Amino acid sequence: MTRIRGTQPPLPRRRLLRGGAALAAGGAGAALLPGCAPGASDGVSADGTVTVELWHGQSDTGKKAIEKLVGEFNRTHPRIRVDAGGGGVLSDAMLQKVTAALASGSYPDIAYVFGSDLASVARSPSVVDLGSALRDGETPWTSYWQAARDAVTLNGRIRAAPALLDALAVVYNKKLFREAGVPFPEEGWTWPEFVRTAEKLTDSGRGVFGTGWPGTGDEDTVWRLWPMIWDQGGDVIADDGKGIGFADEGVRALETLEALAGDSSVYIDPKPGSEQMYQVFLGGRMAMVATGPWQLPDILGAGIDYGVVPLPTYSGKPVTISGPDTWTVFDNGDARSRAAVEFVSWMIQPERDVRWDIAAGSLPLSTATERRPEWREHSERTAGLPVFTKALDNARVRPVHAAYPQISQALGQAVVAVLLGRKSPEAALRDCADKANAALLIPR
């Protein structure tokens, strides 16, 4: 993440929060259930060394960071050998890879699974419960950020370990603000102020947009809307679990997007991954973009004079979204399971977590990591990073629920319809509710 290292965060991770959840649609759980039997090999050699297979799905910087940490673990744990082959796919395709592996009965010991995909994977009885290991771990479980704990907890059980944590805030181009004579945004600003600011900063003659939004209908399109819904008191799923919890709040959030689109102040990225949207910002032609800490190295590299401010609010109470990823452990027999849990527990301790966070462009998993001198130094030299870390105090996560992919898909279609002027917010949300509510009625 750091400008000093000249690194870029791994692209697949950044489709995160964005993630592969929408690709999971419906059928994943059914494919998981047959994978009950452990893998063919017990992974224990003649000398008693246990081999653990790790599918991490990282590339470039993330891959190097993982391999370095794995090498250290293997040196300091001579009776365990972690094979960091990666799984042969990038993180975006990990859900499909793991689903197929569970169905065939030949799966890894550990996989890097997006938090939004955990509910689908955890339906398999081959997923190891990590409650005892994490609640009784070296670092108190309560010292991990609430968002990290929520992302790995399903029906009161800890089904995975947190692997990576981030949050959304608004990064803005100070030069464009100065040129337009617009004051810099400040903490506590509102969504109506955001809309007015974006309009003032839009200059069609120069090809400058006030802000941007993904327009493909995928998870990247959707997850940015949840803080706007939570801020109003809504939720992804209603308390009774039978329908969505954002029928009214979703309309107001979509009305905000409608206002941005109506003023032509929002760049709508037509391609998955938001790379075009970010390129517009990096090229100095977008004033504000909601993003995470992973984008800061590229912004620094582009020489943008930038600032970071928390997301706007409707209520005046700050809220953001975090998209934690997980280390999910699978049962390939007692020896391999114990070794896998030992590795995962080792990875998330502050001494290793801080190194992974800095390399991966993410945030500390725990307050204990945040207190590490390495993180404090890194935070002080990376402009705006403390804003993202502070936002974790008010961060929420998407529910670990098997119907989430269908809800996301329905809301993504609603967002695109409004951004492109095809439907009113009310009509788009009605269609979304019909599809999402139907998905919630399917037995899980």
C-alpha positions as CSV (number, residue, x, y, z in Angstrom):
1,M,0.0,0.0,0.0
2,T,2.8,2.4,0.8
3,R,4.1,5.0,-1.7
4,I,7.6,4.4,-0.3
5,R,7.5,0.7,-1.4
6,G,6.1,1.7,-4.8
7,T,3.6,-1.2,-4.6
8,Q,0.1,-1.7,-5.9
9,P,-2.5,-3.7,-4.1
10,P,-3.6,-6.9,-5.7
11,L,-6.4,-6.1,-8.2
12,P,-8.6,-9.1,-7.5
13,R,-8.9,-8.1,-3.8
14,R,-10.2,-4.8,-4.8
15,R,-13.1,-6.3,-6.6
16,L,-14.0,-7.4,-3.2
17,L,-16.2,-5.7,-1.3
18,R,-17.1,-5.7,-4.8
19,G,-16.4,-9.4,-4.5
20,G,-17.6,-12.5,-6.1
21,A,-20.9,-12.7,-4.1
22,A,-23.1,-11.8,-7.0
23,L,-21.5,-14.6,-9.0
24,A,-22.5,-17.1,-6.4
25,A,-26.2,-16.9,-7.3
26,G,-28.3,-19.5,-5.7
27,G,-26.9,-22.8,-6.7
28,A,-23.6,-22.7,-4.8
29,G,-25.0,-24.1,-1.6
30,A,-26.4,-27.2,-3.2
31,A,-23.0,-28.0,-4.8
32,L,-21.3,-27.7,-1.4
33,L,-23.2,-30.3,0.5
34,P,-21.8,-33.5,-1.2
35,G,-18.3,-32.5,-0.1
36,C,-18.4,-34.0,3.3
37,A,-15.6,-36.5,3.1
38,P,-12.0,-35.2,3.9
39,G,-9.4,-35.0,1.2
40,A,-7.6,-38.1,0.1
41,S,-4.3,-37.5,1.9
42,D,-3.9,-37.0,5.6
43,G,-0.9,-34.8,4.8
44,V,1.4,-36.3,7.4
45,S,4.8,-37.5,6.2
46,A,6.9,-40.3,7.7
47,D,8.7,-37.9,10.0
48,G,5.5,-36.5,11.3
49,T,5.6,-33.2,9.3
50,V,2.1,-32.1,8.4
51,T,1.5,-30.4,5.0
52,V,-1.2,-27.8,4.8
53,E,-2.5,-26.6,1.4
54,L,-3.3,-22.9,1.2
55,W,-5.4,-21.4,-1.6
56,H,-4.8,-17.6,-1.3
57,G,-5.7,-16.3,-4.8
58,Q,-3.4,-13.3,-4.5
59,S,-1.3,-11.9,-7.2
60,D,1.7,-9.5,-7.4
61,T,2.2,-7.6,-4.1
62,G,-0.2,-9.8,-2.2
63,K,1.3,-13.0,-3.4
64,K,4.8,-11.9,-2.5
65,A,3.6,-10.8,1.0
66,I,1.8,-14.1,1.6
67,E,4.8,-16.2,0.4
68,K,7.2,-14.3,2.7
69,L,5.0,-14.8,5.7
70,V,4.5,-18.5,4.8
71,G,8.2,-18.9,4.5
72,E,8.7,-17.5,8.0
73,F,6.0,-19.7,9.5
74,N,7.6,-22.8,7.9
75,R,11.0,-21.9,9.3
76,T,9.6,-21.3,12.8
77,H,7.2,-24.3,12.8
78,P,9.3,-27.2,11.6
79,R,6.6,-29.8,12.1
80,I,4.2,-28.0,9.8
81,R,4.7,-27.1,6.1
82,V,2.3,-24.7,4.5
83,D,2.2,-25.1,0.7
84,A,1.2,-21.6,-0.6
85,G,0.5,-22.7,-4.1
86,G,-2.3,-20.3,-4.3
87,G,-5.0,-22.5,-5.7
88,G,-4.5,-21.7,-9.4
89,V,-7.1,-18.9,-9.4
90,L,-7.3,-15.3,-8.4
91,S,-9.5,-14.3,-5.4
92,D,-12.4,-13.3,-7.6
93,A,-12.8,-16.9,-8.7
94,M,-12.1,-18.6,-5.4
95,L,-15.8,-19.2,-4.6
96,Q,-16.3,-21.2,-7.7
97,K,-13.0,-23.1,-7.2
98,V,-13.8,-24.0,-3.6
99,T,-17.4,-24.9,-4.4
100,A,-16.2,-27.4,-7.1
101,A,-13.5,-28.7,-4.7
102,L,-16.0,-29.4,-2.0
103,A,-18.4,-31.1,-4.4
104,S,-15.6,-33.4,-5.5
105,G,-14.3,-34.1,-2.0
106,S,-10.8,-32.9,-2.7
107,Y,-10.3,-29.4,-1.2
108,P,-7.6,-27.3,0.4
109,D,-7.0,-26.9,4.1
110,I,-7.3,-23.1,4.0
111,A,-8.9,-20.8,1.4
112,Y,-9.0,-17.0,1.1
113,V,-12.8,-16.5,0.9
114,F,-14.5,-13.1,0.5
115,G,-16.7,-12.3,3.5
116,S,-19.7,-11.9,1.3
117,D,-19.2,-15.5,0.1
118,L,-18.7,-17.1,3.5
119,A,-22.4,-18.0,4.1
120,S,-22.4,-20.0,0.9
121,V,-19.2,-21.9,1.7
122,A,-20.0,-22.4,5.4
123,R,-23.0,-24.5,4.6
124,S,-20.6,-27.3,4.0
125,P,-20.0,-29.5,7.0
126,S,-16.3,-29.6,5.9
127,V,-15.8,-26.1,7.2
128,V,-14.0,-26.1,10.5
129,D,-15.6,-24.1,13.4
130,L,-12.9,-21.7,14.7
131,G,-14.8,-20.5,17.8
132,S,-12.5,-22.0,20.5
133,A,-9.3,-21.1,18.6
134,L,-10.2,-17.4,18.2
135,R,-12.1,-16.7,21.4
136,D,-9.2,-18.3,23.4
137,G,-6.5,-17.0,21.1
138,E,-3.4,-15.0,22.0
139,T,-5.1,-11.7,21.0
140,P,-8.4,-11.2,22.8
141,W,-11.3,-11.7,20.4
142,T,-12.9,-8.4,21.5
143,S,-9.8,-6.5,20.4
144,Y,-10.6,-7.3,16.7
145,W,-12.8,-4.7,15.1
146,Q,-16.5,-5.4,15.3
147,A,-16.7,-5.5,11.5
148,A,-14.0,-8.2,11.4
149,R,-15.8,-10.3,14.0
150,D,-19.2,-9.9,12.4
151,A,-17.9,-10.9,9.0
152,V,-16.8,-14.3,10.2
153,T,-19.8,-15.0,12.5
154,L,-22.8,-17.0,11.2
155,N,-25.6,-17.9,13.5
156,G,-23.5,-17.1,16.5
157,R,-20.6,-19.4,15.4
158,I,-17.2,-18.3,14.2
159,R,-16.9,-20.0,10.9
160,A,-13.6,-18.4,9.7
161,A,-10.8,-16.1,10.7
162,P,-10.7,-12.5,9.5
163,A,-8.0,-12.1,6.9
164,L,-8.2,-8.5,5.6
165,L,-10.1,-5.4,6.6
166,D,-10.9,-2.1,4.9
167,A,-13.5,0.7,4.9
168,L,-15.0,3.3,2.6
169,A,-14.4,7.1,2.7
170,V,-14.3,9.9,0.2
171,V,-11.0,10.8,-1.5
172,Y,-11.1,14.2,-3.1
173,N,-8.8,16.2,-5.5
174,K,-7.8,19.4,-3.7
175,K,-6.7,21.1,-7.0
176,L,-10.1,20.7,-8.6
177,F,-11.8,22.1,-5.5
178,R,-9.5,25.1,-5.5
179,E,-10.0,25.7,-9.2
180,A,-13.8,25.7,-8.7
181,G,-13.6,27.8,-5.6
182,V,-15.4,25.1,-3.5
183,P,-14.4,24.6,0.1
184,F,-13.0,21.2,1.0
185,P,-15.5,18.8,2.5
186,E,-15.4,18.2,6.2
187,E,-16.5,15.4,8.5
188,G,-20.2,15.5,9.2
189,W,-21.2,16.7,5.7
190,T,-24.5,15.4,4.3
191,W,-25.5,13.5,1.1
192,P,-27.4,16.6,-0.2
193,E,-24.2,18.6,0.3
194,F,-22.3,15.9,-1.6
195,V,-24.8,16.2,-4.5
196,R,-24.4,20.0,-4.6
197,T,-20.7,19.8,-4.3
198,A,-20.5,17.3,-7.2
199,E,-22.6,19.6,-9.3
200,K,-20.4,22.6,-8.6
201,L,-17.2,20.6,-9.5
202,T,-18.6,19.2,-12.7
203,D,-17.2,20.9,-15.9
204,S,-18.5,19.2,-19.0
205,G,-16.4,21.4,-21.2
206,R,-13.2,20.2,-19.6
207,G,-14.5,16.6,-19.1
208,V,-14.4,16.9,-15.3
209,F,-16.9,15.0,-13.2
210,G,-17.9,15.7,-9.7
211,T,-17.8,12.0,-8.7
212,G,-18.2,8.5,-10.1
213,W,-20.2,5.3,-9.5
214,P,-19.8,1.7,-10.9
215,G,-22.6,1.0,-13.4
216,T,-22.4,-2.7,-14.1
217,G,-24.9,-3.9,-11.5
218,D,-22.3,-6.1,-9.7
219,E,-21.3,-6.1,-6.1
220,D,-19.0,-3.1,-6.7
221,T,-22.1,-1.2,-7.7
222,V,-24.1,-2.3,-4.7
223,W,-21.9,-2.3,-1.6
224,R,-21.4,1.5,-1.8
225,L,-25.1,1.9,-1.2
226,W,-25.4,0.0,2.0
227,P,-23.9,2.8,4.3
228,M,-26.6,5.2,2.8
229,I,-29.3,2.7,3.8
230,W,-27.8,1.9,7.3
231,D,-27.5,5.6,8.0
232,Q,-31.2,6.0,7.7
233,G,-31.9,3.1,10.0
234,G,-32.6,0.5,7.3
235,D,-30.9,-2.9,6.9
236,V,-30.2,-5.5,4.2
237,I,-32.7,-8.0,5.7
238,A,-35.6,-7.2,7.9
239,D,-35.6,-8.4,11.5
240,D,-38.1,-11.2,10.7
241,G,-35.8,-12.5,7.9
242,K,-38.7,-12.6,5.5
243,G,-38.0,-9.6,3.4
244,I,-35.6,-6.7,2.7
245,G,-35.1,-4.1,5.4
246,F,-34.6,-1.1,3.1
247,A,-37.9,-0.6,1.2
248,D,-38.1,3.1,2.1
249,E,-34.4,3.8,2.8
250,G,-33.4,2.3,-0.5
251,V,-35.7,4.8,-2.4
252,R,-34.0,7.8,-0.7
253,A,-30.5,6.4,-1.5
254,L,-31.5,5.9,-5.1
255,E,-32.9,9.4,-5.2
256,T,-29.5,10.7,-4.3
257,L,-28.0,8.7,-7.2
258,E,-30.8,10.0,-9.5
259,A,-29.9,13.6,-8.5
260,L,-26.2,13.0,-9.4
261,A,-27.1,11.4,-12.7
262,G,-29.7,14.2,-13.5
263,D,-27.0,16.8,-13.1
264,S,-24.5,14.8,-15.2
265,S,-22.1,15.1,-12.3
266,V,-21.5,11.3,-11.9
267,Y,-19.2,9.3,-14.2
268,I,-20.9,5.9,-14.6
269,D,-18.3,3.2,-15.2
270,P,-19.6,0.8,-17.8
271,K,-17.0,-1.9,-17.1
272,P,-16.5,-4.4,-14.2
273,G,-13.9,-3.6,-11.6
274,S,-14.2,0.2,-11.6
275,E,-10.8,0.6,-13.2
276,Q,-12.1,3.2,-15.6
277,M,-13.7,5.2,-12.8
278,Y,-10.4,5.2,-10.9
279,Q,-8.4,6.1,-14.0
280,V,-10.7,9.2,-14.5
281,F,-9.9,10.2,-10.9
282,L,-6.2,9.5,-11.3
283,G,-6.2,11.6,-14.5
284,G,-7.4,14.6,-12.6
285,R,-10.8,14.6,-14.2
286,M,-12.9,13.6,-11.2
287,A,-13.2,15.6,-8.0
288,M,-14.4,13.0,-5.5
289,V,-14.5,9.2,-5.3
290,A,-15.7,6.8,-2.6
291,T,-13.0,4.3,-2.2
292,G,-10.9,2.4,0.3
293,P,-7.3,2.5,1.5
294,W,-6.1,0.2,-1.2
295,Q,-6.4,3.1,-3.7
296,L,-4.0,5.4,-1.9
297,P,-0.8,4.1,-3.5
298,D,-2.1,4.7,-7.0
299,I,-3.3,8.2,-6.0
300,L,0.1,9.0,-4.5
301,G,1.8,7.6,-7.6
302,A,-0.3,9.8,-9.9
303,G,0.8,12.9,-7.9
304,I,-2.7,13.9,-6.9
305,D,-2.9,16.5,-4.2
306,Y,-5.7,14.7,-2.2
307,G,-7.6,14.7,1.0
308,V,-9.7,12.1,2.7
309,V,-13.0,12.7,4.5
310,P,-15.6,10.3,6.0
311,L,-18.7,9.4,3.9
312,P,-21.5,11.9,4.0
313,T,-24.6,11.1,6.1
314,Y,-28.3,11.7,6.1
315,S,-28.7,11.5,9.9
316,G,-25.5,13.2,11.0
317,K,-24.3,9.9,12.5
318,P,-21.3,8.5,10.7
319,V,-21.5,5.0,9.2
320,T,-19.4,3.2,6.6
321,I,-19.0,-0.3,5.2
322,S,-16.2,-2.7,5.6
323,G,-15.6,-5.6,3.4
324,P,-13.6,-8.1,5.4
325,D,-12.1,-11.2,3.7
326,T,-11.6,-14.5,5.5
327,W,-9.3,-17.4,6.1
328,T,-11.7,-20.3,5.9
329,V,-10.4,-23.7,7.2
330,F,-11.6,-27.1,5.9
331,D,-11.5,-30.5,7.6
332,N,-9.0,-32.8,6.0
333,G,-8.5,-34.8,9.1
334,D,-7.4,-33.9,12.7
335,A,-3.7,-33.4,11.9
336,R,-4.2,-31.1,9.0
337,S,-7.1,-29.2,10.6
338,R,-5.0,-28.5,13.7
339,A,-2.0,-27.4,11.6
340,A,-4.2,-25.2,9.5
341,V,-5.8,-23.5,12.5
342,E,-2.3,-22.9,14.0
343,F,-1.2,-21.2,10.8
344,V,-4.3,-19.0,10.5
345,S,-4.1,-18.1,14.2
346,W,-0.4,-17.2,13.7
347,M,-1.2,-15.0,10.6
348,I,-3.8,-12.8,12.3
349,Q,-1.6,-11.9,15.3
350,P,-0.5,-8.3,15.4
351,E,3.2,-9.0,14.5
352,R,2.2,-10.6,11.2
353,D,-1.0,-8.8,10.6
354,V,0.7,-5.4,10.5
355,R,3.1,-6.6,7.8
356,W,0.3,-8.1,5.7
357,D,-1.8,-4.9,6.2
358,I,0.9,-2.6,5.0
359,A,1.7,-4.8,2.0
360,A,-1.9,-5.5,1.0
361,G,-3.1,-1.9,1.4
362,S,-5.6,-2.7,4.1
363,L,-6.4,-1.8,7.7
364,P,-5.5,-3.4,11.0
365,L,-7.6,-6.4,12.0
366,S,-7.4,-5.4,15.7
367,T,-6.7,-2.5,17.9
368,A,-3.6,-4.4,19.0
369,T,-2.3,-4.2,15.5
370,E,-3.2,-0.5,15.3
371,R,-1.0,0.1,18.3
372,R,2.0,-1.5,16.7
373,P,4.8,1.0,16.0
374,E,5.1,-0.2,12.4
375,W,1.4,0.7,11.7
376,R,1.7,4.1,13.5
377,E,4.7,5.0,11.3
378,H,3.0,3.8,8.2
379,S,-0.2,5.7,9.1
380,E,1.7,8.9,9.8
381,R,3.5,8.9,6.4
382,T,0.4,8.0,4.4
383,A,-1.9,11.0,4.0
384,G,-5.5,10.3,4.8
385,L,-5.0,6.7,6.1
386,P,-6.0,7.6,9.7
387,V,-9.4,8.6,8.4
388,F,-10.0,5.1,7.1
389,T,-8.8,3.5,10.3
390,K,-11.0,5.8,12.4
391,A,-14.0,4.9,10.2
392,L,-13.8,1.3,11.6
393,D,-15.4,2.6,14.8
394,N,-18.6,3.0,12.8
395,A,-18.2,0.3,10.2
396,R,-20.7,-2.4,9.4
397,V,-20.6,-5.4,7.2
398,R,-23.0,-7.1,4.9
399,P,-24.9,-10.0,6.5
400,V,-23.4,-13.4,6.4
401,H,-26.5,-14.8,4.7
402,A,-27.0,-17.4,1.9
403,A,-29.5,-15.2,0.1
404,Y,-27.2,-12.1,0.0
405,P,-26.1,-12.8,-3.6
406,Q,-29.6,-12.6,-4.9
407,I,-30.4,-9.5,-2.9
408,S,-27.2,-7.9,-4.2
409,Q,-28.1,-8.8,-7.8
410,A,-31.5,-7.3,-7.5
411,L,-30.3,-4.1,-5.9
412,G,-27.5,-3.8,-8.5
413,Q,-30.1,-3.9,-11.3
414,A,-32.0,-1.2,-9.5
415,V,-29.0,1.1,-9.1
416,V,-28.1,0.8,-12.8
417,A,-31.7,1.4,-13.9
418,V,-31.7,4.7,-11.9
419,L,-28.3,5.8,-12.9
420,L,-29.1,5.4,-16.6
421,G,-32.5,7.0,-16.2
422,R,-34.5,3.9,-17.1
423,K,-36.6,3.8,-14.0
424,S,-37.6,6.0,-11.1
425,P,-36.2,5.2,-7.7
426,E,-39.6,4.0,-6.5
427,A,-40.1,1.6,-9.5
428,A,-36.5,0.3,-9.4
429,L,-36.8,-0.4,-5.6
430,R,-40.2,-2.2,-6.1
431,D,-38.6,-4.5,-8.7
432,C,-35.6,-5.1,-6.4
433,A,-37.9,-5.9,-3.4
434,D,-39.9,-8.4,-5.5
435,K,-36.8,-10.3,-6.5
436,A,-35.0,-10.1,-3.2
437,N,-38.0,-11.0,-1.1
438,A,-38.6,-14.1,-3.3
439,A,-35.0,-15.2,-2.6
440,L,-35.4,-14.8,1.1
441,L,-38.5,-17.1,1.1
442,I,-36.5,-20.0,-0.3
443,P,-35.5,-22.4,2.4
444,R,-31.8,-22.3,3.2
